Amino acid sequence: MIPHDVVLHYRMNVYTIEFPKNCLKQCKCALHLPFNRNRGRHRTAATSGLPLQSSRELAKSRQRESELPNPVLIDKYAASLVATGPPTALDPMLQNQHSIATRYIDELLMSAMSATSLNRIAQGDYRQVVLLADGMDTRPFRMNWPEGTIMFLIAPSECHELAEAVLKQVGATVPRGCMLRRVNADLLRSNATLGSDLEACGFRPDRLSVWALQGLSGLGLGVTEVTGLLADITSVAAFNSLVFGELPHMSRDDATNMLADCGLLGAVLEHEEALGILKPDSCLQLNNQGNLIAQGDFVQTSKWLFSSQQLRLSLAQMGVFERHSKEAEDVDEDFFGNFS
């Protein structure tokens, strides 16, 4: 029972408990609680094929980009993955967006791999990478990861089974000294247990991690579902971890507020804005006027790219905080929250 003079604040999936000023040991802490998406959505005939369909669409975009005279990325495995399904057409506008998003996420991942964290709570490099939503993501195989990197690819089991079989057949391997763990998780179900699924595969929530999200739009997830997913991520990702990727259709204000409500400090960008961030050698087929070459003009369709940093402690780190607080209390020492 909480005393009457203790203030309990609630915002999104976090309760903040604030003790009165006259309390002998003043304390203010945040407590993560599981986010109840209350999606009311389960696998139906209309949604059961969405994960595979979305993954094939992304693979198709990488295949087409790889075939251009000056591609922004080359994926030699995309064609084999696309061949697992029926021939499909890809809208040129969507092709451009997928190419920009893919290269944008690639650049952020490589930038994170070259960075070293200086924070005192979770020291070390970013060597845990979580790739979420696209079971046919080939980043573990086509990118130059530093030794010691462990990648967790989250997608439904049927996507993993198909992609793993195809990639094994074509001889795809992760770089030497790296590891890929495939995590079965159905993001279309309301009982998804992201944290426990990851930890069962060796993920460490008390260590820094990098999260890349791509393909959520193809799963048909709305604002409520994506908010719940980001809330789950911030419960698992350690303080100062990085989260970036592509958000599905919503207003810019909704996207910005979503990040803030989930404890993520960052910014959202239109796909066209991201062109100025990419390296000069990654210009996306620009014409003399600086516009994208496509069968149509580039138009923002309210999908957003974003990059952010986790500003909360993970549940595992909160456990460390509580243990240190209890130990300090047992020996009657003052504890000011700095347990680094």
C-alpha positions as a LaTeX table, in Angstrom:
\begin{tabular}{lrrr}
\hline
Residue & $x$ (\AA) & $y$ (\AA) & $z$ (\AA) \\
\hline
Met1 & 0.00 & 0.00 & 0.00 \\
Ile2 & 1.28 & 3.46 & $-0.90$ \\
Pro3 & 1.10 & 6.06 & 1.93 \\
His4 & $-1.27$ & 8.96 & 1.40 \\
Asp5 & 1.57 & 11.47 & 1.26 \\
Val6 & 3.38 & 9.68 & $-1.58$ \\
Val7 & 2.67 & 11.04 & $-5.05$ \\
Leu8 & 2.20 & 8.50 & $-7.82$ \\
His9 & 2.53 & 9.87 & $-11.37$ \\
Tyr10 & 1.69 & 7.87 & $-14.48$ \\
Arg11 & 2.75 & 8.53 & $-18.05$ \\
Met12 & 2.51 & 5.88 & $-20.75$ \\
Asn13 & 3.97 & 2.66 & $-19.33$ \\
Val14 & 5.95 & 4.28 & $-16.51$ \\
Tyr15 & 4.91 & 5.05 & $-12.96$ \\
Thr16 & 6.98 & 7.68 & $-11.16$ \\
Ile17 & 6.88 & 7.46 & $-7.36$ \\
Glu18 & 7.77 & 10.67 & $-5.53$ \\
Phe19 & 8.18 & 10.59 & $-1.77$ \\
Pro20 & 7.41 & 13.63 & 0.43 \\
Lys21 & 10.08 & 16.21 & 1.12 \\
Asn22 & 10.13 & 15.38 & 4.83 \\
Cys23 & 10.93 & 11.75 & 4.11 \\
Leu24 & 14.25 & 10.71 & 5.74 \\
Lys25 & 15.53 & 9.20 & 2.51 \\
Gln26 & 14.19 & 11.17 & $-0.37$ \\
Cys27 & 13.76 & 9.12 & $-3.52$ \\
Lys28 & 12.26 & 9.37 & $-6.95$ \\
Cys29 & 12.27 & 6.39 & $-9.25$ \\
Ala30 & 10.59 & 5.20 & $-12.41$ \\
Leu31 & 8.95 & 1.80 & $-12.69$ \\
His32 & 8.31 & 0.19 & $-16.04$ \\
Leu33 & 5.14 & $-1.83$ & $-16.37$ \\
Pro34 & 4.16 & $-4.04$ & $-19.29$ \\
Phe35 & 2.32 & $-2.03$ & $-21.91$ \\
Asn36 & $-1.09$ & $-3.51$ & $-22.64$ \\
Arg37 & $-1.54$ & $-2.88$ & $-26.32$ \\
Asn38 & $-5.10$ & $-4.16$ & $-26.16$ \\
Arg39 & $-4.83$ & $-4.59$ & $-29.89$ \\
Gly40 & $-7.82$ & $-6.82$ & $-30.29$ \\
Arg41 & $-6.06$ & $-8.24$ & $-33.34$ \\
His42 & $-5.03$ & $-11.81$ & $-33.92$ \\
Arg43 & $-4.02$ & $-13.78$ & $-36.97$ \\
Thr44 & $-6.81$ & $-13.87$ & $-39.51$ \\
Ala45 & $-6.95$ & $-14.89$ & $-43.14$ \\
Ala46 & $-6.34$ & $-11.23$ & $-44.03$ \\
Thr47 & $-3.30$ & $-10.74$ & $-41.76$ \\
Ser48 & $-1.62$ & $-14.15$ & $-41.64$ \\
Gly49 & 0.41 & $-13.50$ & $-44.80$ \\
Leu50 & 1.44 & $-9.93$ & $-43.98$ \\
Pro51 & 4.89 & $-10.66$ & $-42.48$ \\
Leu52 & 6.05 & $-12.67$ & $-45.51$ \\
Gln53 & 4.46 & $-10.21$ & $-47.92$ \\
Ser54 & 6.14 & $-7.25$ & $-46.21$ \\
Ser55 & 9.55 & $-8.98$ & $-46.13$ \\
Arg56 & 9.33 & $-9.91$ & $-49.81$ \\
Glu57 & 8.43 & $-6.32$ & $-50.70$ \\
Leu58 & 11.50 & $-5.02$ & $-48.89$ \\
Ala59 & 13.65 & $-7.68$ & $-50.55$ \\
Lys60 & 12.19 & $-6.71$ & $-53.93$ \\
Ser61 & 13.15 & $-3.08$ & $-53.34$ \\
Arg62 & 16.73 & $-4.09$ & $-52.47$ \\
Gln63 & 16.90 & $-6.27$ & $-55.56$ \\
Arg64 & 15.74 & $-3.47$ & $-57.84$ \\
Glu65 & 18.07 & $-0.97$ & $-56.19$ \\
Ser66 & 21.00 & $-3.35$ & $-56.63$ \\
Glu67 & 20.32 & $-3.54$ & $-60.37$ \\
Leu68 & 20.52 & 0.24 & $-60.91$ \\
Pro69 & 23.64 & 1.75 & $-62.56$ \\
Asn70 & 24.58 & 3.65 & $-59.38$ \\
Pro71 & 22.87 & 1.81 & $-56.51$ \\
Val72 & 22.85 & 3.15 & $-52.96$ \\
Leu73 & 23.15 & $-0.41$ & $-51.68$ \\
Ile74 & 23.96 & $-3.82$ & $-53.09$ \\
Asp75 & 22.19 & $-6.91$ & $-51.82$ \\
Lys76 & 23.29 & $-10.03$ & $-53.67$ \\
Tyr77 & 20.87 & $-12.17$ & $-51.67$ \\
Ala78 & 17.69 & $-10.19$ & $-52.38$ \\
Ala79 & 16.89 & $-11.89$ & $-55.69$ \\
Ser80 & 16.93 & $-15.35$ & $-54.10$ \\
Leu81 & 14.57 & $-14.21$ & $-51.37$ \\
Val82 & 12.20 & $-12.56$ & $-53.85$ \\
Ala83 & 12.08 & $-15.79$ & $-55.87$ \\
Thr84 & 10.35 & $-17.55$ & $-52.97$ \\
Gly85 & 7.08 & $-15.80$ & $-53.79$ \\
Pro86 & 4.95 & $-14.92$ & $-56.83$ \\
Pro87 & 6.12 & $-12.09$ & $-59.12$ \\
Thr88 & 5.00 & $-8.73$ & $-57.79$ \\
Ala89 & 5.16 & $-5.17$ & $-59.04$ \\
Leu90 & 6.63 & $-2.45$ & $-56.85$ \\
Asp91 & 5.46 & 1.14 & $-57.09$ \\
Pro92 & 8.40 & 3.45 & $-58.01$ \\
Met93 & 7.50 & 5.82 & $-55.18$ \\
Leu94 & 7.56 & 2.99 & $-52.66$ \\
Gln95 & 10.82 & 1.74 & $-54.17$ \\
Asn96 & 12.47 & 5.11 & $-53.53$ \\
Gln97 & 11.20 & 5.23 & $-49.95$ \\
His98 & 12.44 & 1.72 & $-49.19$ \\
Ser99 & 15.86 & 2.52 & $-50.69$ \\
Ile100 & 16.22 & 5.69 & $-48.64$ \\
Ala101 & 15.05 & 4.00 & $-45.44$ \\
Thr102 & 17.34 & 1.00 & $-45.94$ \\
Arg103 & 20.44 & 3.10 & $-46.61$ \\
Tyr104 & 19.57 & 5.50 & $-43.77$ \\
Ile105 & 19.34 & 2.63 & $-41.29$ \\
Asp106 & 22.53 & 1.06 & $-42.68$ \\
Glu107 & 24.43 & 4.30 & $-42.10$ \\
Leu108 & 23.15 & 4.67 & $-38.53$ \\
Leu109 & 24.04 & 1.08 & $-37.70$ \\
Met110 & 27.61 & 1.46 & $-38.97$ \\
Ser111 & 27.94 & 4.78 & $-37.17$ \\
Ala112 & 26.84 & 3.14 & $-33.92$ \\
Met113 & 29.32 & 0.31 & $-34.40$ \\
Ser114 & 32.17 & 2.82 & $-34.54$ \\
Ala115 & 31.05 & 4.68 & $-31.40$ \\
Thr116 & 32.08 & 3.97 & $-27.84$ \\
Ser117 & 29.76 & 4.75 & $-24.96$ \\
Leu118 & 31.20 & 6.92 & $-22.21$ \\
Asn119 & 28.26 & 6.69 & $-19.82$ \\
Arg120 & 28.97 & 5.20 & $-16.41$ \\
Ile121 & 25.86 & 3.06 & $-16.13$ \\
Ala122 & 26.45 & 0.78 & $-19.10$ \\
Gln123 & 30.06 & 1.06 & $-20.20$ \\
Gly124 & 31.28 & $-0.44$ & $-23.43$ \\
Asp125 & 30.61 & $-0.46$ & $-27.12$ \\
Tyr126 & 27.36 & $-1.06$ & $-28.95$ \\
Arg127 & 27.73 & $-4.75$ & $-29.77$ \\
Gln128 & 24.15 & $-5.95$ & $-29.36$ \\
Val129 & 22.08 & $-5.27$ & $-32.47$ \\
Val130 & 18.34 & $-5.96$ & $-32.63$ \\
Leu131 & 16.78 & $-6.01$ & $-36.11$ \\
Leu132 & 13.02 & $-5.96$ & $-35.86$ \\
Ala133 & 10.07 & $-6.76$ & $-38.16$ \\
Asp134 & 11.75 & $-8.00$ & $-41.36$ \\
Gly135 & 12.51 & $-11.72$ & $-41.28$ \\
Met136 & 14.30 & $-11.48$ & $-44.64$ \\
Asp137 & 16.63 & $-8.71$ & $-43.48$ \\
Thr138 & 20.06 & $-9.43$ & $-44.98$ \\
Arg139 & 22.01 & $-6.87$ & $-42.94$ \\
Pro140 & 23.68 & $-9.61$ & $-40.85$ \\
Phe141 & 25.20 & $-11.01$ & $-44.07$ \\
Arg142 & 25.83 & $-8.03$ & $-46.35$ \\
Met143 & 27.26 & $-5.50$ & $-43.87$ \\
Asn144 & 30.76 & $-5.33$ & $-42.39$ \\
Trp145 & 30.16 & $-5.90$ & $-38.68$ \\
Pro146 & 33.02 & $-5.63$ & $-36.17$ \\
Glu147 & 34.09 & $-8.73$ & $-34.28$ \\
Gly148 & 32.08 & $-9.40$ & $-31.16$ \\
Thr149 & 28.78 & $-8.21$ & $-32.59$ \\
Ile150 & 25.75 & $-10.32$ & $-31.79$ \\
Met151 & 22.62 & $-9.71$ & $-33.85$ \\
Phe152 & 19.06 & $-10.61$ & $-32.89$ \\
Leu153 & 16.61 & $-10.78$ & $-35.78$ \\
Ile154 & 12.99 & $-10.62$ & $-34.60$ \\
Ala155 & 10.23 & $-11.89$ & $-36.89$ \\
Pro156 & 7.53 & $-14.60$ & $-37.07$ \\
Ser157 & 8.76 & $-18.18$ & $-37.30$ \\
Glu158 & 7.53 & $-18.71$ & $-40.88$ \\
Cys159 & 9.69 & $-15.80$ & $-42.09$ \\
His160 & 12.74 & $-17.19$ & $-40.31$ \\
Glu161 & 12.29 & $-20.69$ & $-41.68$ \\
Leu162 & 12.00 & $-19.53$ & $-45.27$ \\
Ala163 & 14.78 & $-16.93$ & $-45.12$ \\
Glu164 & 17.17 & $-19.23$ & $-43.28$ \\
Ala165 & 16.69 & $-22.01$ & $-45.83$ \\
Val166 & 17.24 & $-19.69$ & $-48.81$ \\
Leu167 & 20.26 & $-17.90$ & $-47.33$ \\
Lys168 & 21.88 & $-21.18$ & $-46.35$ \\
Gln169 & 21.41 & $-22.47$ & $-49.89$ \\
Val170 & 23.18 & $-19.44$ & $-51.41$ \\
Gly171 & 26.02 & $-19.63$ & $-48.89$ \\
Ala172 & 25.28 & $-16.47$ & $-46.87$ \\
Thr173 & 27.30 & $-16.20$ & $-43.65$ \\
Val174 & 27.77 & $-13.53$ & $-41.00$ \\
Pro175 & 31.23 & $-11.94$ & $-40.68$ \\
Arg176 & 33.88 & $-13.79$ & $-38.71$ \\
Gly177 & 33.62 & $-13.29$ & $-34.96$ \\
Cys178 & 29.93 & $-12.30$ & $-35.15$ \\
Met179 & 26.76 & $-14.19$ & $-34.31$ \\
Leu180 & 23.15 & $-14.12$ & $-35.51$ \\
Arg181 & 20.29 & $-15.27$ & $-33.31$ \\
Arg182 & 16.84 & $-15.57$ & $-34.87$ \\
Val183 & 14.06 & $-14.72$ & $-32.41$ \\
Asn184 & 10.54 & $-15.97$ & $-33.08$ \\
Ala185 & 8.05 & $-13.25$ & $-32.17$ \\
Asp186 & 4.72 & $-12.50$ & $-33.80$ \\
Leu187 & 4.23 & $-8.74$ & $-33.67$ \\
Leu188 & 0.65 & $-9.16$ & $-34.89$ \\
Arg189 & $-0.37$ & $-10.88$ & $-31.69$ \\
Ser190 & $-1.38$ & $-9.02$ & $-28.54$ \\
Asn191 & 0.51 & $-11.43$ & $-26.26$ \\
Ala192 & 3.95 & $-10.79$ & $-27.72$ \\
Thr193 & 6.65 & $-11.07$ & $-25.03$ \\
Leu194 & 9.55 & $-9.22$ & $-26.58$ \\
Gly195 & 11.82 & $-9.04$ & $-23.54$ \\
Ser196 & 11.61 & $-12.67$ & $-22.48$ \\
Asp197 & 11.93 & $-13.89$ & $-26.08$ \\
Leu198 & 15.14 & $-11.90$ & $-26.50$ \\
Glu199 & 16.65 & $-12.88$ & $-23.16$ \\
Ala200 & 15.99 & $-16.54$ & $-23.93$ \\
Cys201 & 18.26 & $-16.08$ & $-26.96$ \\
Gly202 & 21.06 & $-14.48$ & $-24.95$ \\
Phe203 & 20.19 & $-10.77$ & $-25.03$ \\
Arg204 & 21.59 & $-8.75$ & $-22.11$ \\
Pro205 & 19.21 & $-5.95$ & $-21.03$ \\
Asp206 & 21.88 & $-4.51$ & $-18.74$ \\
Arg207 & 24.21 & $-3.84$ & $-21.68$ \\
Leu208 & 24.05 & $-1.32$ & $-24.49$ \\
Ser209 & 22.12 & $-2.24$ & $-27.60$ \\
Val210 & 21.14 & $-0.81$ & $-30.98$ \\
Trp211 & 17.63 & $-1.33$ & $-32.35$ \\
Ala212 & 16.67 & $-0.99$ & $-36.01$ \\
Leu213 & 13.00 & $-1.07$ & $-37.05$ \\
Gln214 & 11.95 & $-1.52$ & $-40.67$ \\
Gly215 & 8.84 & $-3.08$ & $-42.15$ \\
Leu216 & 6.26 & $-2.08$ & $-39.55$ \\
Ser217 & 4.08 & $-0.42$ & $-42.20$ \\
Gly218 & 3.74 & $-3.67$ & $-44.08$ \\
Leu219 & 2.43 & $-5.37$ & $-40.95$ \\
Gly220 & $-0.48$ & $-2.95$ & $-40.74$ \\
Leu221 & 0.43 & $-1.74$ & $-37.25$ \\
Gly222 & $-1.20$ & 1.53 & $-36.19$ \\
Val223 & $-0.14$ & 4.24 & $-33.75$ \\
Thr224 & $-1.33$ & 2.33 & $-30.68$ \\
Glu225 & 0.45 & $-0.88$ & $-31.65$ \\
Val226 & 3.72 & 0.86 & $-32.53$ \\
Thr227 & 3.60 & 2.85 & $-29.29$ \\
Gly228 & 3.25 & $-0.40$ & $-27.39$ \\
Leu229 & 6.16 & $-1.89$ & $-29.30$ \\
Leu230 & 8.41 & 1.08 & $-28.53$ \\
Ala231 & 7.36 & 0.89 & $-24.88$ \\
Asp232 & 8.38 & $-2.77$ & $-24.83$ \\
Ile233 & 11.74 & $-1.83$ & $-26.36$ \\
Thr234 & 12.45 & 0.83 & $-23.74$ \\
Ser235 & 11.71 & $-1.70$ & $-21.00$ \\
Val236 & 14.43 & $-3.97$ & $-22.40$ \\
Ala237 & 17.02 & $-1.56$ & $-23.83$ \\
Ala238 & 19.66 & $-0.30$ & $-21.41$ \\
Phe239 & 20.15 & 3.39 & $-20.68$ \\
Asn240 & 21.80 & 5.19 & $-23.62$ \\
Ser241 & 20.89 & 2.46 & $-26.11$ \\
Leu242 & 20.00 & 3.61 & $-29.63$ \\
Val243 & 16.68 & 3.08 & $-31.41$ \\
Phe244 & 16.07 & 4.11 & $-35.02$ \\
Gly245 & 14.28 & 3.09 & $-38.17$ \\
Glu246 & 11.03 & 3.78 & $-39.97$ \\
Leu247 & 7.62 & 4.49 & $-38.44$ \\
Pro248 & 4.36 & 3.72 & $-40.27$ \\
His249 & 1.79 & 6.24 & $-41.46$ \\
Met250 & 0.92 & 8.92 & $-38.88$ \\
Ser251 & 1.25 & 12.65 & $-38.41$ \\
Arg252 & 4.62 & 14.16 & $-37.60$ \\
Asp253 & 3.32 & 15.34 & $-34.22$ \\
Asp254 & 2.13 & 11.83 & $-33.39$ \\
Ala255 & 5.52 & 10.40 & $-34.32$ \\
Thr256 & 7.40 & 12.98 & $-32.24$ \\
Asn257 & 5.12 & 12.58 & $-29.23$ \\
Met258 & 5.33 & 8.81 & $-29.48$ \\
Leu259 & 9.10 & 8.87 & $-29.07$ \\
Ala260 & 8.93 & 11.28 & $-26.14$ \\
Asp261 & 6.19 & 9.33 & $-24.37$ \\
Cys262 & 8.28 & 6.17 & $-24.57$ \\
Gly263 & 11.36 & 7.85 & $-23.06$ \\
Leu264 & 13.26 & 8.24 & $-26.33$ \\
Leu265 & 15.12 & 11.45 & $-27.13$ \\
Gly266 & 15.30 & 11.88 & $-30.88$ \\
Ala267 & 13.89 & 13.37 & $-34.04$ \\
Val268 & 11.74 & 12.31 & $-36.98$ \\
Leu269 & 12.59 & 13.01 & $-40.62$ \\
Glu270 & 10.86 & 12.85 & $-43.93$ \\
His271 & 12.51 & 10.47 & $-46.35$ \\
Glu272 & 13.55 & 13.37 & $-48.55$ \\
Glu273 & 15.16 & 15.11 & $-45.55$ \\
Ala274 & 17.27 & 12.03 & $-44.91$ \\
Leu275 & 19.00 & 12.50 & $-48.26$ \\
Gly276 & 20.99 & 15.39 & $-46.79$ \\
Ile277 & 22.22 & 13.19 & $-43.94$ \\
Leu278 & 23.45 & 10.31 & $-46.04$ \\
Lys279 & 27.05 & 10.33 & $-47.21$ \\
Pro280 & 27.77 & 12.16 & $-50.50$ \\
Asp281 & 28.43 & 8.91 & $-52.38$ \\
Ser282 & 24.91 & 7.69 & $-51.62$ \\
Cys283 & 22.96 & 10.17 & $-53.72$ \\
Leu284 & 19.80 & 8.41 & $-54.81$ \\
Gln285 & 19.71 & 8.70 & $-58.58$ \\
Leu286 & 19.40 & 12.48 & $-58.67$ \\
Asn287 & 18.76 & 14.42 & $-61.84$ \\
Asn288 & 20.28 & 17.78 & $-62.75$ \\
Gln289 & 17.74 & 19.63 & $-60.61$ \\
Gly290 & 18.55 & 17.51 & $-57.56$ \\
Asn291 & 15.27 & 15.60 & $-57.68$ \\
Leu292 & 14.86 & 11.87 & $-57.39$ \\
Ile293 & 14.66 & 10.09 & $-60.69$ \\
Ala294 & 11.52 & 8.00 & $-60.64$ \\
Gln295 & 8.48 & 7.48 & $-62.77$ \\
Gly296 & 6.77 & 10.00 & $-60.51$ \\
Asp297 & 7.69 & 12.87 & $-58.22$ \\
Phe298 & 8.82 & 12.13 & $-54.69$ \\
Val299 & 6.02 & 12.82 & $-52.21$ \\
Gln300 & 6.11 & 12.29 & $-48.45$ \\
Thr301 & 3.39 & 9.84 & $-47.51$ \\
Ser302 & 3.50 & 10.31 & $-43.74$ \\
Lys303 & 5.88 & 7.45 & $-43.02$ \\
Trp304 & 8.76 & 8.75 & $-40.95$ \\
Leu305 & 12.39 & 7.94 & $-40.42$ \\
Phe306 & 13.63 & 8.50 & $-36.89$ \\
Ser307 & 16.71 & 8.20 & $-34.71$ \\
Ser308 & 16.63 & 8.30 & $-30.91$ \\
Gln309 & 18.41 & 7.39 & $-27.70$ \\
Gln310 & 17.01 & 5.61 & $-24.67$ \\
Leu311 & 16.77 & 7.88 & $-21.61$ \\
Arg312 & 15.39 & 5.37 & $-19.12$ \\
Leu313 & 16.89 & 2.46 & $-17.26$ \\
Ser314 & 15.90 & $-0.96$ & $-18.49$ \\
Leu315 & 14.04 & $-3.26$ & $-16.11$ \\
Ala316 & 17.31 & $-5.09$ & $-15.46$ \\
Gln317 & 19.06 & $-1.84$ & $-14.56$ \\
Met318 & 16.15 & $-0.84$ & $-12.33$ \\
Gly319 & 16.75 & $-4.09$ & $-10.47$ \\
Val320 & 20.38 & $-3.10$ & $-9.90$ \\
Phe321 & 19.20 & 0.32 & $-8.67$ \\
Glu322 & 16.81 & $-1.26$ & $-6.20$ \\
Arg323 & 19.43 & $-3.71$ & $-4.90$ \\
His324 & 21.95 & $-0.91$ & $-4.31$ \\
Ser325 & 19.28 & 1.17 & $-2.58$ \\
Lys326 & 18.40 & $-1.73$ & $-0.31$ \\
Glu327 & 22.03 & $-2.48$ & 0.51 \\
Ala328 & 22.68 & 1.19 & 1.33 \\
Glu329 & 19.61 & 1.25 & 3.54 \\
Asp330 & 20.67 & $-1.93$ & 5.35 \\
Val331 & 24.03 & $-0.41$ & 6.31 \\
Asp332 & 22.43 & 2.97 & 7.03 \\
Glu333 & 24.36 & 4.81 & 4.35 \\
Asp334 & 23.11 & 7.69 & 2.24 \\
Phe335 & 22.44 & 6.70 & $-1.37$ \\
Phe336 & 21.98 & 9.41 & $-3.96$ \\
Gly337 & 21.25 & 7.27 & $-6.95$ \\
Asn338 & 24.80 & 7.14 & $-8.35$ \\
Phe339 & 25.74 & 3.48 & $-8.34$ \\
Ser340 & 28.27 & 3.65 & $-11.18$ \\
\hline
\end{tabular}
